[in-house]
Amino acid sequence: MQQSAGAQQQNPHMVMKILWAALAATQFLLIFVCLNTPTPVKDPAANAEMMKYMLTAFAFGSLVMSYILPKMILKSIGTKLESGGQPIDSAPLEKFIQKMLPVMIVRWALLDSVTVTGFVLSFTSGDHAYVMAFAAVALVGFALTFPSERHLRGVLR
């Protein structure tokens, strides 16, 4: 199927920025839903404390993996640029953006799961502080991984 002459080419860097914004915005959506939902009656079940620890450990694991897993993926697929030997700093962004998109999606999905875990904890415990704290941590992660050209080149180094 051919594109019409007037159709614009998709900019992969813009797609990456849109995905980042959508996943980062999810953090605020989960906070909003949690704060505007009546809290359940707290169940004094014996395993409630253990569930809090398990979910917190899961969220922490997701946070750590959001930094480790992308680097492992990049090593497995190779980060050599097909740019005639140009260094990463001077190679055109288009040369490596397609390689970076799935890696960054994995990173952002793992960061998103941190807030989702806080959301679940807030719902099960009736305490909104969980979603707020977990979302704050995830949003710091999102801020540190904004898909600027500088950041993308830094990940490849």
mmCIF file of the C-alpha atoms, coordinates in Angstrom:
data_MODEL
# 
_entry.id   MODEL 
# 
loop_
_atom_site.group_PDB 
_atom_site.id 
_atom_site.type_symbol 
_atom_site.label_atom_id 
_atom_site.label_alt_id 
_atom_site.label_comp_id 
_atom_site.label_asym_id 
_atom_site.label_entity_id 
_atom_site.label_seq_id 
_atom_site.pdbx_PDB_ins_code 
_atom_site.Cartn_x 
_atom_site.Cartn_y 
_atom_site.Cartn_z 
_atom_site.occupancy 
_atom_site.B_iso_or_equiv 
_atom_site.pdbx_formal_charge 
_atom_site.auth_seq_id 
_atom_site.auth_comp_id 
_atom_site.auth_asym_id 
_atom_site.auth_atom_id 
_atom_site.pdbx_PDB_model_num 
ATOM 1   C CA . MET A 1 1   ? 0.000   0.000   0.000  1.00 0.00 ? 1   MET A CA 1 
ATOM 2   C CA . GLN A 1 2   ? 1.494   3.312   -1.072 1.00 0.00 ? 2   GLN A CA 1 
ATOM 3   C CA . GLN A 1 3   ? 1.288   6.520   0.888  1.00 0.00 ? 3   GLN A CA 1 
ATOM 4   C CA . SER A 1 4   ? -0.128  9.559   -0.830 1.00 0.00 ? 4   SER A CA 1 
ATOM 5   C CA . ALA A 1 5   ? 2.359   12.295  -1.686 1.00 0.00 ? 5   ALA A CA 1 
ATOM 6   C CA . GLY A 1 6   ? 0.853   14.560  0.976  1.00 0.00 ? 6   GLY A CA 1 
ATOM 7   C CA . ALA A 1 7   ? 1.006   11.966  3.779  1.00 0.00 ? 7   ALA A CA 1 
ATOM 8   C CA . GLN A 1 8   ? 3.617   12.682  6.416  1.00 0.00 ? 8   GLN A CA 1 
ATOM 9   C CA . GLN A 1 9   ? 6.151   10.135  7.578  1.00 0.00 ? 9   GLN A CA 1 
ATOM 10  C CA . GLN A 1 10  ? 5.837   9.066   11.215 1.00 0.00 ? 10  GLN A CA 1 
ATOM 11  C CA . ASN A 1 11  ? 8.548   10.442  13.428 1.00 0.00 ? 11  ASN A CA 1 
ATOM 12  C CA . PRO A 1 12  ? 9.670   7.587   15.723 1.00 0.00 ? 12  PRO A CA 1 
ATOM 13  C CA . HIS A 1 13  ? 11.046  10.053  18.268 1.00 0.00 ? 13  HIS A CA 1 
ATOM 14  C CA . MET A 1 14  ? 7.636   11.737  18.490 1.00 0.00 ? 14  MET A CA 1 
ATOM 15  C CA . VAL A 1 15  ? 5.968   8.331   18.917 1.00 0.00 ? 15  VAL A CA 1 
ATOM 16  C CA . MET A 1 16  ? 8.346   7.631   21.792 1.00 0.00 ? 16  MET A CA 1 
ATOM 17  C CA . LYS A 1 17  ? 7.489   10.970  23.438 1.00 0.00 ? 17  LYS A CA 1 
ATOM 18  C CA . ILE A 1 18  ? 3.758   10.295  23.069 1.00 0.00 ? 18  ILE A CA 1 
ATOM 19  C CA . LEU A 1 19  ? 4.107   6.858   24.676 1.00 0.00 ? 19  LEU A CA 1 
ATOM 20  C CA . TRP A 1 20  ? 6.122   8.377   27.512 1.00 0.00 ? 20  TRP A CA 1 
ATOM 21  C CA . ALA A 1 21  ? 3.461   11.038  28.101 1.00 0.00 ? 21  ALA A CA 1 
ATOM 22  C CA . ALA A 1 22  ? 0.623   8.504   28.028 1.00 0.00 ? 22  ALA A CA 1 
ATOM 23  C CA . LEU A 1 23  ? 2.275   6.195   30.540 1.00 0.00 ? 23  LEU A CA 1 
ATOM 24  C CA . ALA A 1 24  ? 3.348   9.080   32.773 1.00 0.00 ? 24  ALA A CA 1 
ATOM 25  C CA . ALA A 1 25  ? -0.201  10.467  32.713 1.00 0.00 ? 25  ALA A CA 1 
ATOM 26  C CA . THR A 1 26  ? -1.484  7.102   33.916 1.00 0.00 ? 26  THR A CA 1 
ATOM 27  C CA . GLN A 1 27  ? 0.133   7.809   37.276 1.00 0.00 ? 27  GLN A CA 1 
ATOM 28  C CA . PHE A 1 28  ? -2.142  10.809  37.788 1.00 0.00 ? 28  PHE A CA 1 
ATOM 29  C CA . LEU A 1 29  ? -5.196  8.877   36.582 1.00 0.00 ? 29  LEU A CA 1 
ATOM 30  C CA . LEU A 1 30  ? -4.606  6.174   39.196 1.00 0.00 ? 30  LEU A CA 1 
ATOM 31  C CA . ILE A 1 31  ? -4.151  8.785   41.919 1.00 0.00 ? 31  ILE A CA 1 
ATOM 32  C CA . PHE A 1 32  ? -7.366  10.531  40.831 1.00 0.00 ? 32  PHE A CA 1 
ATOM 33  C CA . VAL A 1 33  ? -9.396  7.313   40.811 1.00 0.00 ? 33  VAL A CA 1 
ATOM 34  C CA . CYS A 1 34  ? -8.047  6.259   44.197 1.00 0.00 ? 34  CYS A CA 1 
ATOM 35  C CA . LEU A 1 35  ? -8.708  9.631   45.826 1.00 0.00 ? 35  LEU A CA 1 
ATOM 36  C CA . ASN A 1 36  ? -12.256 9.795   44.437 1.00 0.00 ? 36  ASN A CA 1 
ATOM 37  C CA . THR A 1 37  ? -13.333 6.298   45.416 1.00 0.00 ? 37  THR A CA 1 
ATOM 38  C CA . PRO A 1 38  ? -14.766 5.578   48.843 1.00 0.00 ? 38  PRO A CA 1 
ATOM 39  C CA . THR A 1 39  ? -12.311 3.635   50.949 1.00 0.00 ? 39  THR A CA 1 
ATOM 40  C CA . PRO A 1 40  ? -13.325 0.087   51.805 1.00 0.00 ? 40  PRO A CA 1 
ATOM 41  C CA . VAL A 1 41  ? -13.848 -0.998  55.356 1.00 0.00 ? 41  VAL A CA 1 
ATOM 42  C CA . LYS A 1 42  ? -10.500 -2.097  56.642 1.00 0.00 ? 42  LYS A CA 1 
ATOM 43  C CA . ASP A 1 43  ? -10.339 -5.840  57.108 1.00 0.00 ? 43  ASP A CA 1 
ATOM 44  C CA . PRO A 1 44  ? -8.196  -6.798  60.078 1.00 0.00 ? 44  PRO A CA 1 
ATOM 45  C CA . ALA A 1 45  ? -7.142  -10.034 58.391 1.00 0.00 ? 45  ALA A CA 1 
ATOM 46  C CA . ALA A 1 46  ? -3.947  -11.582 59.724 1.00 0.00 ? 46  ALA A CA 1 
ATOM 47  C CA . ASN A 1 47  ? -2.272  -11.629 56.321 1.00 0.00 ? 47  ASN A CA 1 
ATOM 48  C CA . ALA A 1 48  ? -2.938  -7.948  55.471 1.00 0.00 ? 48  ALA A CA 1 
ATOM 49  C CA . GLU A 1 49  ? 0.489   -6.849  56.729 1.00 0.00 ? 49  GLU A CA 1 
ATOM 50  C CA . MET A 1 50  ? 2.221   -9.604  54.767 1.00 0.00 ? 50  MET A CA 1 
ATOM 51  C CA . MET A 1 51  ? 0.362   -8.533  51.615 1.00 0.00 ? 51  MET A CA 1 
ATOM 52  C CA . LYS A 1 52  ? 1.624   -4.962  52.082 1.00 0.00 ? 52  LYS A CA 1 
ATOM 53  C CA . TYR A 1 53  ? 5.208   -6.191  52.342 1.00 0.00 ? 53  TYR A CA 1 
ATOM 54  C CA . MET A 1 54  ? 4.852   -8.492  49.339 1.00 0.00 ? 54  MET A CA 1 
ATOM 55  C CA . LEU A 1 55  ? 3.356   -5.808  47.111 1.00 0.00 ? 55  LEU A CA 1 
ATOM 56  C CA . THR A 1 56  ? 5.928   -3.258  48.244 1.00 0.00 ? 56  THR A CA 1 
ATOM 57  C CA . ALA A 1 57  ? 8.706   -5.730  47.415 1.00 0.00 ? 57  ALA A CA 1 
ATOM 58  C CA . PHE A 1 58  ? 7.105   -6.314  44.003 1.00 0.00 ? 58  PHE A CA 1 
ATOM 59  C CA . ALA A 1 59  ? 6.986   -2.563  43.326 1.00 0.00 ? 59  ALA A CA 1 
ATOM 60  C CA . PHE A 1 60  ? 10.609  -2.158  44.387 1.00 0.00 ? 60  PHE A CA 1 
ATOM 61  C CA . GLY A 1 61  ? 11.567  -5.080  42.123 1.00 0.00 ? 61  GLY A CA 1 
ATOM 62  C CA . SER A 1 62  ? 9.753   -3.435  39.211 1.00 0.00 ? 62  SER A CA 1 
ATOM 63  C CA . LEU A 1 63  ? 11.572  -0.181  39.881 1.00 0.00 ? 63  LEU A CA 1 
ATOM 64  C CA . VAL A 1 64  ? 14.964  -1.893  39.912 1.00 0.00 ? 64  VAL A CA 1 
ATOM 65  C CA . MET A 1 65  ? 14.139  -3.948  36.815 1.00 0.00 ? 65  MET A CA 1 
ATOM 66  C CA . SER A 1 66  ? 13.070  -0.796  34.961 1.00 0.00 ? 66  SER A CA 1 
ATOM 67  C CA . TYR A 1 67  ? 16.758  0.152   34.929 1.00 0.00 ? 67  TYR A CA 1 
ATOM 68  C CA . ILE A 1 68  ? 18.391  -3.278  34.670 1.00 0.00 ? 68  ILE A CA 1 
ATOM 69  C CA . LEU A 1 69  ? 16.180  -4.942  32.035 1.00 0.00 ? 69  LEU A CA 1 
ATOM 70  C CA . PRO A 1 70  ? 16.538  -2.266  29.306 1.00 0.00 ? 70  PRO A CA 1 
ATOM 71  C CA . LYS A 1 71  ? 20.323  -2.484  29.567 1.00 0.00 ? 71  LYS A CA 1 
ATOM 72  C CA . MET A 1 72  ? 20.138  -6.273  29.289 1.00 0.00 ? 72  MET A CA 1 
ATOM 73  C CA . ILE A 1 73  ? 17.864  -5.994  26.244 1.00 0.00 ? 73  ILE A CA 1 
ATOM 74  C CA . LEU A 1 74  ? 20.236  -3.526  24.576 1.00 0.00 ? 74  LEU A CA 1 
ATOM 75  C CA . LYS A 1 75  ? 23.176  -5.861  25.177 1.00 0.00 ? 75  LYS A CA 1 
ATOM 76  C CA . SER A 1 76  ? 21.283  -8.805  23.727 1.00 0.00 ? 76  SER A CA 1 
ATOM 77  C CA . ILE A 1 77  ? 20.231  -6.984  20.533 1.00 0.00 ? 77  ILE A CA 1 
ATOM 78  C CA . GLY A 1 78  ? 23.487  -5.077  20.202 1.00 0.00 ? 78  GLY A CA 1 
ATOM 79  C CA . THR A 1 79  ? 23.846  -1.322  20.166 1.00 0.00 ? 79  THR A CA 1 
ATOM 80  C CA . LYS A 1 80  ? 26.176  -0.943  17.205 1.00 0.00 ? 80  LYS A CA 1 
ATOM 81  C CA . LEU A 1 81  ? 24.976  1.788   14.930 1.00 0.00 ? 81  LEU A CA 1 
ATOM 82  C CA . GLU A 1 82  ? 24.825  1.178   11.230 1.00 0.00 ? 82  GLU A CA 1 
ATOM 83  C CA . SER A 1 83  ? 26.148  4.649   10.558 1.00 0.00 ? 83  SER A CA 1 
ATOM 84  C CA . GLY A 1 84  ? 29.455  4.024   8.864  1.00 0.00 ? 84  GLY A CA 1 
ATOM 85  C CA . GLY A 1 85  ? 31.426  4.085   12.085 1.00 0.00 ? 85  GLY A CA 1 
ATOM 86  C CA . GLN A 1 86  ? 30.036  7.399   13.326 1.00 0.00 ? 86  GLN A CA 1 
ATOM 87  C CA . PRO A 1 87  ? 30.142  7.856   17.103 1.00 0.00 ? 87  PRO A CA 1 
ATOM 88  C CA . ILE A 1 88  ? 26.793  7.854   18.905 1.00 0.00 ? 88  ILE A CA 1 
ATOM 89  C CA . ASP A 1 89  ? 27.069  11.573  19.681 1.00 0.00 ? 89  ASP A CA 1 
ATOM 90  C CA . SER A 1 90  ? 27.185  12.591  16.024 1.00 0.00 ? 90  SER A CA 1 
ATOM 91  C CA . ALA A 1 91  ? 25.041  9.858   14.420 1.00 0.00 ? 91  ALA A CA 1 
ATOM 92  C CA . PRO A 1 92  ? 21.529  10.879  13.368 1.00 0.00 ? 92  PRO A CA 1 
ATOM 93  C CA . LEU A 1 93  ? 18.868  9.974   15.936 1.00 0.00 ? 93  LEU A CA 1 
ATOM 94  C CA . GLU A 1 94  ? 16.939  7.994   13.323 1.00 0.00 ? 94  GLU A CA 1 
ATOM 95  C CA . LYS A 1 95  ? 19.818  5.508   13.153 1.00 0.00 ? 95  LYS A CA 1 
ATOM 96  C CA . PHE A 1 96  ? 19.040  4.051   16.570 1.00 0.00 ? 96  PHE A CA 1 
ATOM 97  C CA . ILE A 1 97  ? 15.570  5.240   17.593 1.00 0.00 ? 97  ILE A CA 1 
ATOM 98  C CA . GLN A 1 98  ? 13.867  2.082   16.298 1.00 0.00 ? 98  GLN A CA 1 
ATOM 99  C CA . LYS A 1 99  ? 16.108  0.002   18.564 1.00 0.00 ? 99  LYS A CA 1 
ATOM 100 C CA . MET A 1 100 ? 15.349  2.200   21.557 1.00 0.00 ? 100 MET A CA 1 
ATOM 101 C CA . LEU A 1 101 ? 11.542  2.268   21.280 1.00 0.00 ? 101 LEU A CA 1 
ATOM 102 C CA . PRO A 1 102 ? 10.845  -1.260  22.595 1.00 0.00 ? 102 PRO A CA 1 
ATOM 103 C CA . VAL A 1 103 ? 13.508  -0.847  25.285 1.00 0.00 ? 103 VAL A CA 1 
ATOM 104 C CA . MET A 1 104 ? 11.966  2.363   26.567 1.00 0.00 ? 104 MET A CA 1 
ATOM 105 C CA . ILE A 1 105 ? 8.446   0.884   26.457 1.00 0.00 ? 105 ILE A CA 1 
ATOM 106 C CA . VAL A 1 106 ? 9.646   -1.929  28.721 1.00 0.00 ? 106 VAL A CA 1 
ATOM 107 C CA . ARG A 1 107 ? 11.192  0.616   31.096 1.00 0.00 ? 107 ARG A CA 1 
ATOM 108 C CA . TRP A 1 108 ? 8.061   2.769   31.228 1.00 0.00 ? 108 TRP A CA 1 
ATOM 109 C CA . ALA A 1 109 ? 5.742   -0.228  31.682 1.00 0.00 ? 109 ALA A CA 1 
ATOM 110 C CA . LEU A 1 110 ? 7.814   -1.354  34.670 1.00 0.00 ? 110 LEU A CA 1 
ATOM 111 C CA . LEU A 1 111 ? 7.688   2.155   36.127 1.00 0.00 ? 111 LEU A CA 1 
ATOM 112 C CA . ASP A 1 112 ? 3.936   2.194   35.552 1.00 0.00 ? 112 ASP A CA 1 
ATOM 113 C CA . SER A 1 113 ? 3.573   -1.052  37.484 1.00 0.00 ? 113 SER A CA 1 
ATOM 114 C CA . VAL A 1 114 ? 5.041   0.677   40.559 1.00 0.00 ? 114 VAL A CA 1 
ATOM 115 C CA . THR A 1 115 ? 2.054   3.042   40.695 1.00 0.00 ? 115 THR A CA 1 
ATOM 116 C CA . VAL A 1 116 ? -0.389  0.257   39.871 1.00 0.00 ? 116 VAL A CA 1 
ATOM 117 C CA . THR A 1 117 ? 0.972   -1.652  42.863 1.00 0.00 ? 117 THR A CA 1 
ATOM 118 C CA . GLY A 1 118 ? 0.463   1.412   45.086 1.00 0.00 ? 118 GLY A CA 1 
ATOM 119 C CA . PHE A 1 119 ? -3.049  1.673   43.665 1.00 0.00 ? 119 PHE A CA 1 
ATOM 120 C CA . VAL A 1 120 ? -3.799  -1.929  44.648 1.00 0.00 ? 120 VAL A CA 1 
ATOM 121 C CA . LEU A 1 121 ? -2.340  -1.365  48.122 1.00 0.00 ? 121 LEU A CA 1 
ATOM 122 C CA . SER A 1 122 ? -4.460  1.754   48.564 1.00 0.00 ? 122 SER A CA 1 
ATOM 123 C CA . PHE A 1 123 ? -7.590  -0.109  47.598 1.00 0.00 ? 123 PHE A CA 1 
ATOM 124 C CA . THR A 1 124 ? -6.905  -3.104  49.805 1.00 0.00 ? 124 THR A CA 1 
ATOM 125 C CA . SER A 1 125 ? -5.806  -1.084  52.836 1.00 0.00 ? 125 SER A CA 1 
ATOM 126 C CA . GLY A 1 126 ? -8.025  1.978   52.504 1.00 0.00 ? 126 GLY A CA 1 
ATOM 127 C CA . ASP A 1 127 ? -4.960  4.219   52.845 1.00 0.00 ? 127 ASP A CA 1 
ATOM 128 C CA . HIS A 1 128 ? -4.393  6.630   49.938 1.00 0.00 ? 128 HIS A CA 1 
ATOM 129 C CA . ALA A 1 129 ? -0.834  7.298   51.042 1.00 0.00 ? 129 ALA A CA 1 
ATOM 130 C CA . TYR A 1 130 ? 0.341   4.189   49.193 1.00 0.00 ? 130 TYR A CA 1 
ATOM 131 C CA . VAL A 1 131 ? -0.714  5.351   45.744 1.00 0.00 ? 131 VAL A CA 1 
ATOM 132 C CA . MET A 1 132 ? 0.689   8.816   46.412 1.00 0.00 ? 132 MET A CA 1 
ATOM 133 C CA . ALA A 1 133 ? 4.091   7.522   47.546 1.00 0.00 ? 133 ALA A CA 1 
ATOM 134 C CA . PHE A 1 134 ? 4.412   4.879   44.840 1.00 0.00 ? 134 PHE A CA 1 
ATOM 135 C CA . ALA A 1 135 ? 3.308   7.334   42.137 1.00 0.00 ? 135 ALA A CA 1 
ATOM 136 C CA . ALA A 1 136 ? 5.867   9.878   43.365 1.00 0.00 ? 136 ALA A CA 1 
ATOM 137 C CA . VAL A 1 137 ? 8.632   7.287   42.974 1.00 0.00 ? 137 VAL A CA 1 
ATOM 138 C CA . ALA A 1 138 ? 7.354   6.266   39.529 1.00 0.00 ? 138 ALA A CA 1 
ATOM 139 C CA . LEU A 1 139 ? 7.061   9.883   38.382 1.00 0.00 ? 139 LEU A CA 1 
ATOM 140 C CA . VAL A 1 140 ? 10.674  10.524  39.380 1.00 0.00 ? 140 VAL A CA 1 
ATOM 141 C CA . GLY A 1 141 ? 11.562  7.506   37.231 1.00 0.00 ? 141 GLY A CA 1 
ATOM 142 C CA . PHE A 1 142 ? 9.510   8.901   34.349 1.00 0.00 ? 142 PHE A CA 1 
ATOM 143 C CA . ALA A 1 143 ? 11.157  12.300  34.715 1.00 0.00 ? 143 ALA A CA 1 
ATOM 144 C CA . LEU A 1 144 ? 14.595  10.680  34.600 1.00 0.00 ? 144 LEU A CA 1 
ATOM 145 C CA . THR A 1 145 ? 13.712  8.737   31.446 1.00 0.00 ? 145 THR A CA 1 
ATOM 146 C CA . PHE A 1 146 ? 12.065  11.423  29.321 1.00 0.00 ? 146 PHE A CA 1 
ATOM 147 C CA . PRO A 1 147 ? 12.974  10.494  25.731 1.00 0.00 ? 147 PRO A CA 1 
ATOM 148 C CA . SER A 1 148 ? 15.127  13.492  24.968 1.00 0.00 ? 148 SER A CA 1 
ATOM 149 C CA . GLU A 1 149 ? 17.811  12.994  22.361 1.00 0.00 ? 149 GLU A CA 1 
ATOM 150 C CA . ARG A 1 150 ? 20.473  13.437  25.043 1.00 0.00 ? 150 ARG A CA 1 
ATOM 151 C CA . HIS A 1 151 ? 18.931  10.732  27.247 1.00 0.00 ? 151 HIS A CA 1 
ATOM 152 C CA . LEU A 1 152 ? 18.553  8.271   24.369 1.00 0.00 ? 152 LEU A CA 1 
ATOM 153 C CA . ARG A 1 153 ? 22.178  8.706   23.332 1.00 0.00 ? 153 ARG A CA 1 
ATOM 154 C CA . GLY A 1 154 ? 23.225  8.285   26.986 1.00 0.00 ? 154 GLY A CA 1 
ATOM 155 C CA . VAL A 1 155 ? 21.388  4.967   27.286 1.00 0.00 ? 155 VAL A CA 1 
ATOM 156 C CA . LEU A 1 156 ? 23.325  3.637   24.309 1.00 0.00 ? 156 LEU A CA 1 
ATOM 157 C CA . ARG A 1 157 ? 26.711  4.512   25.760 1.00 0.00 ? 157 ARG A CA 1 
# 
